[in-house]
Amino acid sequence: MNANVEVYTMMYGKEKKKSRDWQTMLFKVIMLAPAVAFLAVFMYYPIEETFRLSMTRSTGLGPTVYIGFQNYIRLFQTEEFLIGLKNAILWAFWSVVIQIPIAFFIAFSLSVYKNKITKPLRVIYYLANVLPSAITAMLGRFVFAPRHGIISSLANKFNWEWLARIDFLGNPDLAFWSIFAVATWAYSGFYIVYLMANIEQIPKDVQEAAQLDGATPWQYARHIVIPMTSYALRIVSILCIVGSMKLFDLPWLMTTGGPGYATSTLGIVLYKYGFVNWQYGRAAAVGVVIFLLSLVFTILQFSLQRKDSDAL
């Protein structure tokens, strides 16, 4: 009889455990359902629909015609797309090489050397990031205007006629770098604030120990701050790269992609195909290229981070 009671207890316990597991799973499903539905409707479905549309010839008014990979083939035979792709890759590279070191240097300086003007400087650096892109572009055009711009006026004041004659936004060799300079000023503020937040999370006893050991600011930054903020630096790098792939506002508002295609980007190419030429299929193909490039660079960044953490 005792054996029967033990068997019954074990069976009852198993049934009760299974019941509890089903209740837990049901609770998880109910809690996750809204988020999954939101992602499905506003993220996964648009991505799938963009892939499908990129395989068609569509103007948005008439019927769509399936043409396979013809849109992609024609894209890579188009000069404007190839220049836009090159500019996007160059912009991503120089953003990581120039903008992030500048942002890290300023963030490190403001975090380590604190004084009365530290907080006002934070506001000043971040202010450019708050301004709308249209205002930033207008300021950039005002700075680089060939006759009455700030640079031209200062050049005339100091009798630097060679500098006053330069058309920064009209010269194909200088337009890209002129817009990049404005973007560095406009976008670095966010990187500075983000990196400062991570640098200031480093325990104070670590900084004090480095000072007691006689570490210079460069040694402290190289051997302590950079390794302890490596994840934040990679996040900023990903934001730089993804932002470069879909860049549109500043080049369009300052030069509309000109002169010629000198400052054209993938975002400008997508806009022209979709909203100027009414070629929705080809515009969707450009969007797919932007998505795939951003995905590849993001995966590459995280894979490199995983390798570095495994090496440690």
Secondary structure, DSSP 8 states (H G I E B T S, - for coil): -HHHHHHHHHHHHHHHHHHHHHHHHHHHHHHHHHHHHHHIIIIIHHHHHHHHHTTEE--SSS--EE-TTHHHHHHTT-HHHHHHHHHHHHHHHHIIIIIHHHHHHHHHHHHHS--TTHHHHHHHHHHHHHS-HHHHHHHHHHHH-TTTSHHHHHHHHTT-HHHHT--TTTSTTTHHHHHHHHHHHHHHHHHHHHHHHHHTTS-HHHHHHHHHTT--HHHHIIIIIHHHTHHHHHHHHHHHHHHHHT--HHHHHHHTT-STTTT--HHHHHHIIIIIS--HHHHHHHHHHHHHHHHHHHHHHHHHHHHHHHH-
